[in-house]
Amino acid sequence: MFVSRDPFRLPTTLRGATLVLGNFDGIHPGHQAVISAAKAVGAKTIVVTFEPHPRRLFRPDTPPFRLTPPGPKLRALQAQGIDGVIALRFNRRLAAMSAEDFVNEILVRALGAGHVVVGEDFCFGQSRQGNLASLRADGRFRVTGVPAIATHGTIFSSTEIRTLLSDGRPDEAARLLGHPFTIEGHVRHGDKRGRTIGFPTANIGLGSYIRPKFGVYAVRVPGVGQGVANLGRRPTFGGFDDRLEVHLFDFSGDLYGRRLQVQLVSFLRQEQKFDGLDALKAQIALDAAEARHLLAR
């Protein structure tokens, strides 16, 4: 799969491809429907997306919100069987580009668009001037608009998925994502308190991922096992950095430096501060038992 930040580096063999435009945070079934519509055209298919996410430029003080940071997002797009990804640098220059200039410079001049596919609500260009209607009015390429799709009356939406995660409903978020919400990262050294109380943990930083509701979760780690995890700041120990601490059931071994994918399966309880280590150990034992029960179902 061809990947570039520079649209002018597109190989000649990919010019005239079908272009799919969007942010695609989460690559949920709604996004997949847009990509499938592009692939059905029969030509080469290139996803044109934006990094960083435009919200990061326009609202730099907003808390972390990504469902899929750049690396996982790229792999998820590759799994859709496309031919290339152009990850445009979303900076002040691109944000100030008019919709007309975006079409002229990026879609036509740089990429030689043969067909453009977007979700029906997609907007682009300065002040979001461009939309499906303006693309169709251009006339230099074919255009397909893909309507939003829904499940049980709820539209597949990255915004709705973020809301569900913030509310501590990872099971409902998974229904809209099409898979469990996953936090991926390298296991790093922590303060090693977990092993002293009989519950060693793998510690993973959250980076640009959205912060789901702080608390304790039943989790699965593909290729490693199942467990229980605390997501938050460890108030019992006066923690201040957001992190995911995963205790894996029946596991022994060294995970430091390994990249894990931790799937949040079910929310067990809110994060809380305990009076001492004995109270904390007792609660973790209860959490682990509940997680084992839930994950066995």
N, C-alpha and C positions, 0 to 999 in steps of 0.2 A: 504494500500500500504506500503510495506516495504521500509524504507529509512535508509541508513547508509553511513558514510564516509569511513568505513573500509571494504574492499572487503572480508576479512577473517571472517567477522561476518555474512555472508550470511547463512540463515537457510538451513538446509538439504533439505527441500521441494522445494527450489528454485534452487538447483544445477542442472546443465544440461539445464538451461533455454536458451531461445534465447536472446542474448545480442545485444543491439543496441548502437553503439558507436558514440559519437559526442559531440560538445559543446552546440548545440541547443539553442543559444541565440535568443529569439524571438518566438520560436516554430511556425514558419510560415508554410504554406502548403508544402513546400519542406521538412521540418523536419517531418511534419505529415505523408508524403508519406513514409519516411523511417521507421517510427514507425508502420505504417499500414502494411508494407511489413513484418515486424517482427511478428506482431500479426497474420498475415495470416498463419504463419508456424504451428500454433496450439498449441505450447507449452507455458509455462509461459514466460512472456516478461519482461526483465529488461533493463532499460536505464542506460548505463555507461557514465557518463559525468564528467566534470572537473571543480572544484571550488578552487580558483578563476579562471576566464578565463585565459588561457595561456598568452594572450597578456599582462595581468597585471604583470606577472613575467618577461617576456622578454623585455617589454617596460614600465617600471614603471612610467615614466614621461608623458606617453600619457594621454590626457584629458579623462574624463569619457566617456564611450562608450556603456554601457550595454543597450540593449533593454528590457531585463528582468533580474533584480537582482535575487539573489538566492531564496528568498521567492516566488515572483510571478512566477518564472521559475518552481519551484517545484509544485505549484498548477496547472500550465498549463500542466505540464507533467502528473500529476494525472488525469486531465480531459481527457487524451488520453486513459484511461482505461488500463494502464499497471499494472504489478504486483509489481514492485519495481524500486528504483533508487539507484545506487551507485554513489555518488558524490565524486570522488577521489580528494584528496588534491593535487592540482598541485603546487608542491614545487620544489626546486632544485634537490632533489633526484629523483623525478618522471621525471623531464625534462631530467636528465642525463641517464635515463634507456634506454637501446637499445630496438629496436623494438622486437628483439628476446626475451629479458628478460621480456618485457611487456606481450607478449603472454604467455610465460611460467609461470610467477609468478602471473599475474593478471587474465588473461582470463582462463587459464587451471587450475593452482593449487588452486587459491582462489575461482574462480567462476564456475569451471567445465563446461566451455562453451560447449553447444551442437550444437549451430548454432549462427553465428555472422552475423549481418546485418549492413552495412555501406553505406553512400553515395559513389558514384563511385570516388569522388575526396578526400575522407578522407585519411589523413596521420597521423602517430603517431610515437612515439619513438624519441630517440635522433636524431637531425638534420632531423626529419621527414622521417626517413629511411623506416618505415613501410607503406604499402598501401594495396589496395585491392588485388593486385597480390601476395604480400607476405603472406597475410592471406590465400589465396586460396592454396598457395604452402605448407602450414603447414600440412594439411591432418588430423589433429586430431578432426576437427569439420567442419560442413558445413558452407559455406559462401555465402551470397547474397549481390550483389552490386546493389544499386538503383540509376538510372540515375537522374540527375537534371531535374526538371520540370519547365515549364514556363507559363506565361500568357501574351497574346498579344505580344509574342516575347521577353519578359523580364523574365530572370530566377529568381525564388524565391531565394533571397540571402540576408543574414543579412547585408552584406556590402552595397548592393544597397539600402536597407531600411535606413541605417544610412545616406547615401548620400542624400536621398530624405528629411529626417528630417532636416539635416543640411542646406538644400536649402530652407526650409520653405514650403515643399510640403507634409503636413501630409495626405492629401486625397490620393495621389499616394502611399505613404508609407502604408496606410491602405489596399490598393488593394493588395500589396505584403504580408503584414502581415496576411491578412485574417480577420482583425478586426482593429479598431482604435488604434493607438499608445496610451498607457496609462501610466501615471505617478501615482504611488501609494505611499501614505505616510500619516503620522499623521499630523493633523492640529496643528500647533504650534502658540504660541503667537508672534505677530509681533509688529510693532511700533504703530499700531492702527490708522494710519493716514487715512485709507480708510473710516472708519466710520465717521470721522469728515467732510468729503467732500461728504457724501451721498452715497458712494460706498464701504460698508464694504467688506472685503476680507477674505478668508480662505487661510492661508499661509502654504506652503508645501515645505520642503527642497528637493533638487534633488538627493542627495547622489551619487550613482554610475551610475545613469541613464545618457545616452547620453544627451548632451545639444542640443536640436533642435534649429533652428534659433531663436535668441532672438527677441521677439516682442509680439504682441497681437493676441490671438487666440479665436475663438468660441469653446466652450467646452461643453461636456456632462459629468455629474457625476451620474452614475447609482445609483438609490435608493435615490437620493437627488434632482436632477434637471438639469437645463441648465444654462449656463452663459458665461461670457467673462473673459479671464485671461491674465495677463501679465507674461511672462516668461523672466527673465533676472535679471538686477541689479538695477532697479529703478534709472536711472541717474538724474531725477529731484530732488531726495532726497539724492544724493551722495552715493547710495548703493554700496556695494562691494561684497556681497555674492549672488551666484546664487540661485534664488528661483522662485516658481510658486505662484502667487497671484490670487485667483479665486473669482470673484464676481458672486454670484448666483442670478438669476432673481427670484423675488417674493418669497424670502426665508427669514424666520425669525426663529432664534433659535441659540443654542449654539453648535458649532462644535468642540470646542477645545478638543484635545486628540482623536478625532474620526479619523479612517483610511478611507481615501477617494481614489477612483479610478477616476482620471481625464483624460478623453479621449480628445485628441487634434483633433478637427474636421476640422477646416479651419484656415489658416493664414490670418490675416486681415491687419496688417501693421508692420513695424519694430519698435523696441523700440526707443524712442526718449526723449530728454530732453526738458522740457517746461520752459517758462520764469516765470511762477507763477501758483498758484493753480487754478485760474479762467480758464486759458488756458487748464490746465490738466483736469479739470472737464468737460469742453465743449467737449474735445476730447473723454473722456471716455463715455460720453452720446452718441456721434456719433458711437463709437465702439460698445456699447451695442445695439444700434438700428440695426446696420449691422449684429451683431451676431444673434439677434433674427430673423431677416429675413432669414439668411442662415440656421439656425437650424430648422426653420418652414418648409423648403422645403422638 
